[in-house]
Amino acid sequence: MAENKAGRPIEENPRNVQIKIKVTEEEAKRIDELAEKMGMNKSRLIRNLLLGNLEDAEFFQKVGILPLVKNLVAFKDKLKGI
């Protein structure tokens, strides 16, 4: 007979790995404001943004245009410096 345990069930794929990043005070303020406007906590907002961009990058890699995208981003960054 299976034991009944109190508490939440164990997840199949738990979020138990932490990744730490550093941001400026201004960036932290922008993240806080956007999270509040979106009605979610900062962790969820950052995870959604990160995973969305990760999926885009994986797609670009699969179709073979990742080097082109990287060059376009580098070009855009150079234009910002002008």
Contacts in CASP RR format, 6 or more apart in sequence:
PFRMAT RR
TARGET T0000
AUTHOR 0000-0000-0000
METHOD contacts of the structure
MODEL  1
MAENKAGRPIEENPRNVQIKIKVTEEEAKRIDELAEKMGMNKSRLIRNLL
LGNLEDAEFFQKVGILPLVKNLVAFKDKLKGI
23 31 0 8 1.000
31 42 0 8 1.000
31 45 0 8 1.000
31 46 0 8 1.000
32 42 0 8 1.000
34 45 0 8 1.000
35 41 0 8 1.000
35 42 0 8 1.000
35 44 0 8 1.000
35 45 0 8 1.000
38 45 0 8 1.000
40 48 0 8 1.000
57 66 0 8 1.000
57 69 0 8 1.000
60 66 0 8 1.000
60 69 0 8 1.000
END
